[in-house]
């Protein structure tokens, strides 16, 4: 329970970390169409923001704006332009689980920030809702914003059972929308519901109409943080302590070392600055120790413990994002499963009489650890130092075995 409590605490820490700020140069477009330069807390949003935080100078007070309060905003570094638009959107979750249990569609009518993709006589926009559904819609000088519709629903067919059906209504919409340009209209059937494909067809239409206004894609490609995957190798120095009221408790157990081999995965919390992330790893390790001496029984005794583990790490990591060298710290928990466990005790009664038996019958095969680490990242390489403390392998109430590990790991990012 203590490990679980600490894990939940770390989850909260990670959620708070996600809220850290990243102010970048930007411009607010007021309701009077004036431009107000300053800085916006930019998240390279996966889901379109419902509000933005703005300051006129790096140390100025923070102002919060929702879509009805401004006409829009532009991020300078990526040239992303978000405009405030009143929309009616179908935001029904398109998941099998939801559609299997709900038949009614869910609609949202509100003023939202929408990212402009194409500007012209017909302009194209995108909006990502809270269910991570991507929506595309258009407007024009004499047209109100209208969503290009894709609807998914569950259908029951006696021959094949229940299946998910996708209805691409946007093909019919585009066919009617581009009716006055046959060269573009004949291409609508091949248009996919993606940013690139829709942007291309709207650009073609605007070029076909010969609009005097500049027709261009507003949004430039922004750098998105990707999941990183790599390999790792290192070693661990293990300090093992036996405590409690049990015959195995004694001073002088030898500390052991172990190779560490495995893979790792780093998942960023934001698409903007790569700083906070969930760092996971799958690692082979071993725990070995031995003891020789004469315990209270008066018989010379040798004890050997040798366990091999596969360990899963769950760590919350902060990486300093600036420069070429990136220091980082992480904290988290780990769970390890022993696939090989040997605990042997040899008692010598005489030169001809020796007894060998299990030192711990049924050793604990699931180990839990707390991990603290720090390191340095350069290009594709990482050097990390860790300290880990685990609850060991004793299955006896009267015997507590703690393992304190000091680890050094070299990591290489494959992608």
C-alpha positions in Angstrom: 0.0 0.0 0.0 2.9 2.4 0.7 4.3 1.8 -2.7 0.9 2.4 -4.3 0.4 5.6 -2.3 3.8 6.9 -3.5 3.0 6.0 -7.1 -0.3 7.9 -6.9 1.6 10.9 -5.5 4.0 10.7 -8.4 1.1 10.7 -10.8 -0.1 13.9 -9.2 3.3 15.4 -9.5 3.4 14.5 -13.2 0.0 16.2 -13.7 1.3 19.4 -12.0 4.4 19.2 -14.1 2.4 19.2 -17.2 1.0 22.6 -16.2 4.4 24.3 -16.5 4.5 27.4 -18.7 6.1 27.9 -22.1 5.6 31.6 -23.2 6.6 32.3 -26.8 6.2 35.5 -28.9 2.7 35.8 -30.3 0.0 38.3 -31.3 -3.5 38.8 -30.0 -6.1 40.0 -32.5 -8.7 42.0 -30.6 -12.4 42.3 -31.3 -11.6 45.6 -33.0 -9.2 43.8 -35.3 -6.2 45.5 -33.7 -2.9 43.5 -33.2 -1.5 43.3 -29.6 2.0 41.8 -29.5 3.2 39.8 -26.5 3.7 36.2 -25.3 1.3 33.2 -25.2 1.7 30.0 -23.1 2.2 27.8 -26.2 1.6 24.0 -25.8 1.7 22.9 -29.4 -1.8 21.6 -28.5 -3.0 18.1 -29.2 -6.5 19.3 -28.3 -7.5 22.8 -29.5 -7.3 25.1 -26.4 -10.5 26.5 -24.9 -8.5 29.5 -23.5 -5.1 31.0 -23.8 -2.7 32.7 -21.3 -1.2 36.0 -22.5 1.2 38.6 -21.2 2.4 41.7 -23.0 5.9 41.4 -21.6 8.0 38.5 -20.1 7.3 39.7 -16.5 3.9 41.3 -17.1 0.7 40.1 -15.4 -1.0 37.1 -17.1 -4.3 37.6 -18.8 -6.6 34.7 -19.8 -8.7 34.9 -23.0 -11.5 32.7 -24.1 -12.7 32.6 -27.8 -15.6 35.2 -27.4 -13.2 37.8 -25.9 -10.8 38.1 -28.9 -10.9 37.6 -32.7 -7.9 35.2 -32.6 -4.2 34.9 -32.1 -1.1 34.0 -34.0 2.0 32.1 -32.8 5.0 33.8 -34.3 7.5 30.9 -34.4 5.2 28.5 -36.3 2.9 31.1 -37.9 -0.1 29.3 -36.6 -3.2 31.4 -36.8 -6.3 30.6 -34.6 -9.5 32.5 -35.2 -12.6 32.7 -33.0 -15.5 30.9 -34.8 -19.0 30.1 -33.8 -19.6 26.5 -34.7 -22.0 23.6 -34.4 -19.9 20.4 -34.3 -20.7 16.8 -34.0 -18.3 15.8 -31.2 -19.6 12.2 -30.7 -16.7 10.0 -29.6 -15.9 7.6 -32.5 -14.8 4.7 -30.3 -16.2 1.2 -30.5 -17.0 1.2 -26.8 -18.9 4.5 -26.9 -20.9 3.8 -30.1 -21.8 0.3 -28.9 -23.6 1.8 -25.9 -24.9 5.1 -27.2 -27.1 5.9 -30.3 -27.6 9.6 -29.9 -25.1 12.0 -31.4 -23.4 14.6 -29.2 -23.3 18.2 -30.6 -21.4 21.3 -29.4 -22.5 24.8 -30.3 -20.0 27.4 -29.1 -17.4 29.9 -30.1 -14.1 28.1 -30.3 -10.5 28.8 -31.4 -10.1 27.2 -34.9 -6.7 26.9 -36.7 -6.8 28.3 -40.2 -5.3 26.0 -42.8 -6.2 27.8 -46.0 -7.1 31.4 -46.7 -9.1 32.4 -49.7 -12.6 32.9 -51.1 -13.3 29.7 -49.3 -11.1 29.2 -46.1 -10.4 25.9 -44.4 -10.0 25.4 -40.6 -9.3 22.6 -38.2 -10.5 22.0 -34.7 -9.6 19.1 -32.3 -12.3 18.4 -29.7 -11.9 17.0 -26.1 -12.3 13.4 -27.4 -9.2 14.0 -29.7 -11.5 14.0 -32.8 -10.2 16.1 -35.6 -12.8 18.3 -37.3 -12.5 20.3 -40.5 -14.8 23.1 -41.6 -15.0 26.0 -44.0 -16.4 29.5 -44.4 -16.4 32.3 -47.0 -17.5 35.8 -47.5 -21.1 34.8 -47.9 -21.0 31.5 -46.1 -21.3 30.7 -42.4 -18.9 28.2 -40.9 -19.9 24.6 -41.8 -18.4 21.4 -40.7 -17.2 18.8 -43.2 -18.9 15.7 -41.8 -17.7 12.2 -41.1 -20.0 10.0 -39.1 -19.3 6.7 -37.6 -21.9 4.4 -36.1 -22.5 0.8 -35.2 -24.8 -1.3 -37.4 -26.3 -4.7 -37.0 -26.3 -7.1 -39.9 -27.5 -10.6 -39.6 -24.8 -11.9 -41.9 -21.7 -10.3 -40.3 -23.0 -9.2 -36.8 -22.3 -5.8 -35.4 -19.7 -3.7 -37.2 -18.5 -0.1 -37.4 -19.7 1.9 -40.4 -18.1 5.1 -41.6 -20.1 7.6 -43.6 -18.1 10.2 -45.5 -20.7 12.9 -46.0 -18.0 15.4 -46.7 -17.5 14.1 -50.3 -21.1 15.2 -51.1 -20.5 18.5 -49.4 -17.4 19.2 -51.4 -19.1 18.1 -54.6 -21.8 20.8 -54.1 -19.3 23.3 -52.8 -17.0 23.2 -55.8 -19.9 22.9 -58.3 -18.7 26.1 -60.1 -15.3 24.7 -60.9 -15.5 21.3 -62.7 -11.8 20.8 -62.7 -11.7 20.7 -58.9 -15.1 19.1 -58.5 -14.0 15.9 -60.3 -11.3 15.4 -57.7 -13.5 15.4 -54.6 -14.2 11.7 -54.6 -10.5 11.0 -54.0 -10.1 13.5 -51.1 -9.3 11.9 -47.7 -10.3 13.4 -44.4 -6.8 14.7 -43.6 -5.3 18.1 -43.2 -3.0 17.7 -46.3 -5.7 16.3 -48.6 -8.3 18.8 -47.7 -5.9 21.7 -47.8 -4.8 20.7 -51.3 -8.4 20.6 -52.7 -9.3 24.0 -51.1 -6.1 25.5 -52.6 -7.0 24.2 -56.0 -10.5 25.7 -55.7 -9.2 29.1 -54.7 -6.7 29.1 -57.5 -9.5 28.0 -59.9 -11.6 31.0 -58.8 -8.7 33.3 -59.3 -9.2 35.1 -56.1 -7.4 38.5 -55.8 -6.6 37.8 -52.2 -3.5 35.8 -51.3 -4.4 32.1 -51.2 -2.0 30.2 -49.0 -1.6 27.6 -46.3 -1.4 29.6 -43.1 0.0 27.0 -40.7 3.6 26.0 -41.1 4.7 22.6 -39.9 5.6 22.8 -36.2 8.0 20.6 -34.4 6.2 17.9 -32.5 7.7 15.9 -29.8 7.8 12.2 -30.6 8.0 9.1 -28.5 11.6 8.1 -28.1 12.8 4.4 -28.0 16.2 3.1 -27.3 18.5 0.5 -25.7 20.4 0.6 -22.4 23.2 -1.1 -20.6 25.0 -0.6 -17.3 25.8 -2.1 -14.0 24.3 -2.1 -10.5 26.1 -2.3 -7.1 23.7 -3.9 -4.6 23.9 -3.5 -0.9 21.8 -6.2 0.8 20.7 -6.1 4.5 19.0 -8.9 6.5 16.9 -7.7 9.4 14.4 -9.2 11.9 14.1 -12.1 14.3 15.2 -15.0 12.0 18.2 -17.4 11.9 19.2 -15.9 8.5 19.9 -12.5 10.1 23.7 -11.9 10.4 26.4 -9.4 9.7 28.8 -9.9 6.8 26.6 -10.6 3.8 28.6 -9.8 0.7 27.5 -7.0 -1.5 27.0 -8.0 -5.1 27.0 -6.4 -8.5 24.8 -7.0 -11.6 24.8 -6.1 -15.3 21.8 -4.1 -16.5 20.5 -4.7 -20.0 17.2 -3.6 -21.6 15.1 -1.2 -23.6 13.5 2.1 -22.8 10.6 4.3 -24.0 10.2 8.0 -23.3 6.7 9.6 -23.8 6.5 13.4 -23.7 3.6 15.1 -21.9 3.5 18.0 -24.4 4.1 18.6 -28.1 5.9 21.9 -27.5 9.0 21.9 -25.3 10.3 18.5 -24.5 10.7 18.7 -20.8 8.3 16.6 -18.7 7.8 13.0 -19.8 7.0 9.5 -18.7 10.1 7.4 -18.9 9.7 3.6 -18.9 12.1 0.8 -19.2 12.2 -3.0 -19.3 15.5 -4.2 -17.8 17.3 -7.5 -16.9 19.0 -7.4 -13.5 20.2 -9.9 -10.9 20.6 -9.9 -7.1 23.4 -12.0 -5.6 24.8 -12.3 -2.1 26.5 -14.9 0.0 27.5 -15.5 3.6 30.0 -17.8 5.4 30.4 -18.3 9.1 29.3 -20.1 12.3 25.9 -19.0 13.5 24.4 -19.6 17.0 23.9 -23.3 16.1 27.7 -23.7 16.2 27.8 -25.4 12.7 29.8 -23.9 9.9 27.3 -22.6 7.3 27.4 -21.2 3.8 24.5 -19.3 2.3 24.0 -18.3 -1.3 21.3 -16.2 -2.9 21.0 -15.7 -6.6 17.9 -14.2 -8.3 17.4 -12.9 -11.8 14.7 -10.3 -12.6 12.9 -8.6 -15.4 12.0 -5.1 -14.2 9.5 -2.6 -15.5 10.3 1.1 -14.6 7.7 3.9 -14.5 9.5 7.2 -14.0 8.4 10.8 -14.2 11.3 12.8 -15.8 12.2 16.4 -16.2 14.7 17.3 -18.9 16.2 20.8 -19.2 15.2 21.6 -22.8 17.7 24.3 -23.8 21.1 23.9 -25.4 22.9 20.8 -26.7 23.5 19.2 -23.3 20.3 18.3 -21.5 20.5 17.4 -17.8 17.6 15.5 -16.4 16.2 14.1 -13.1 13.6 11.4 -12.6 11.7 9.7 -9.9 9.3 6.8 -9.9 8.5 3.2 -9.1 9.5 -0.2 -10.5 8.1 -3.7 -10.4 10.3 -6.7 -11.0 9.5 -10.4 -11.6 12.0 -13.1 -10.6 12.2 -15.8 -13.3 15.1 -17.6 -11.6 15.4 -17.7 -7.8 18.0 -19.8 -6.0 18.4 -19.6 -2.2 20.8 -22.3 -0.8 22.0 -23.0 2.7 24.8 -25.5 3.3 25.4 -26.7 6.9 28.6 -28.7 7.6 28.1 -31.1 10.5 31.3 -33.1 9.9 33.8 -33.8 7.1 31.4 -36.5 5.9 28.0 -35.0 7.0 26.8 -32.0 5.1 23.2 -30.7 4.7 22.1 -28.6 1.7 18.6 -27.1 1.7 16.6 -24.0 0.6 17.5 -21.0 2.8 14.1 -19.4 2.0 11.3 -21.7 0.9 9.2 -19.9 -1.7 11.1 -16.6 -1.9 9.1 -13.5 -3.0 9.2 -13.3 -6.7 7.6 -9.9 -7.2 9.8 -7.0 -6.0 8.8 -3.4 -5.7 11.2 -0.4 -5.8 11.5 3.3 -5.5 13.9 4.9 -7.9 15.6 8.3 -8.0 17.9 9.3 -10.8 19.7 12.0 -12.6 21.8 12.2 -15.8 22.9 14.0 -18.9 21.6 13.7 -22.5 23.6 14.7 -25.6 22.3 14.0 -29.1 21.2 10.3 -29.0 23.2 9.3 -25.9 22.2 9.5 -22.2 24.3 8.8 -19.1 22.2 8.2 -16.0 23.0 7.5 -12.3 20.3 6.0 -10.2 19.5 5.0 -6.6 16.9 2.3 -6.0 15.5 0.8 -2.9 13.5 -2.4 -3.0 11.6 -4.7 -0.6 13.8 -7.7 -1.4 12.9 -11.3 -1.7 12.0 -12.5 1.8 8.6 -14.2 2.1 8.9 -14.5 5.9 7.2 -12.1 8.3 10.1 -12.4 10.7 12.7 -11.6 8.0 13.1 -8.3 6.2 15.6 -8.1 3.3 16.3 -4.7 1.8 18.2 -4.1 -1.3 19.8 -0.7 -1.9 21.2 -0.3 -5.5 23.5 2.2 -7.0 23.3 2.1 -10.8 25.1 3.6 -13.8 23.5 3.3 -17.2 24.4 4.3 -20.7 21.4 4.7 -23.1 21.2 5.1 -26.8 18.2 6.4 -28.7 17.2 4.4 -31.8 14.4 6.8 -32.8 
